[in-house]
Amino acid sequence: MQSFLHLEKLQTKAQSIEEPARAVSKFSDYAQFMKFRLASLVVFSAVIGYFMGIREFSRSADWVEIIMLILGGFLVTGSSNGFNQIIERETDKLMTRTANRPIPTGRMSVTEGMIAASITGAAGIFLLWYYLNPLSGLLSAISLLLYVVLYTPMKRVSPLAVFVGAFPGAIPAMLGWVAADPGFGSIGVTALILFAVQFVWQFPHFWAIAWVADDDYRKAGFRLLPSAGGRDKSTAFQILVYTLFLMPLSVMPLVLPIYSDSKLISTGTIGVLIAVISGVFFAAQAFKLYRTLDTKDASRVMFGSFIYLPVVQLALLFG
């Protein structure tokens, strides 16, 4: 009898340990499904855009708006990433970098993923529409549709997928600025420049990723590098050209006064200096890749792109 009670206690103890472990594992699966780390960069861009917007609209920051912008941004971005993984579940099994995702491994069913992606997408659009303004909600819906309906299936068809994907990828910073509008929502000059910077940035960013992961992508039939030759001079040259084009584009809000609310807004030389120095370093990394065609140098461009964008965005905000 005592041994039976002892065994029952051990089983109860094991269950009490397993339940939190399962909860942690499920949370980890959802974090991987929605790509929380990638979503953080997207939301960061939106928040920067918001603070630049309130400066032009001559109003104070509203913490409810900021929280809803962050939450809505995470939900919509997570939904886009989730639908992407549902659509690419078979090709994900073929690539080393994606084979351990929740759906290819069976840790999450397609039905569960569809429900999660649908709920988070709808909830995110609603929060942005209701708590910020209708145009913010509309832009988030357009971003989700472009990413899921056009970009995702196009990845196996043409390298133009990167161009198509750059549109939803560039919307967050502009959306943040739009979210600062206390009315229906509007798109000003600064919002368009923020969009343009993030749009152009994505080409060296994604091509560097595609260069590093080219062997893996080829297993799944993805065509993302711009040149038919793949890791060649043509691809490296195009990466370099876009990094060079980023330099004048990124300082436009700093050197050109912007007319808004009956006053001129311009920023100081520190922001210009930071943006230019960041651009020079980024372009130097791309130039080295052009000379060597080495995957290690492509990896440096990739990591450099992760640093470049937030640094320049902060320079635009505080410069």
Buried (B, 14 or more C-beta within 10 A) or exposed (E): EEEEEEEEEEEEEEEEEEEEEEEEEEEEBBBBBBBBEEBBBBBBBBBBBBBBBBBBBEEEEBEEBBEBBBBBBBBBBBBBBBBBBBBBBEBBBBBEEBEEBBBBEEBBEEEBBEEBBEEBBBBBBBBBBEBBBBBBBBBBBBBBBBBBEBBBEBBBEEBBBBBBBBBBBBBBBBBBBBBBBEEEBBBBBBBEBBBBBBBBBBBBBBBBBBBBBBEBBBEBEBBBBBBEEBBEEBBBBBBBBBBBBBBEBBBBBBEEEBEBEEEEBEBEEEBBBBBBEBBEBBBBBBBBBBEEBBBEBBBBBBEBBEEBBBBBBBBBBEB
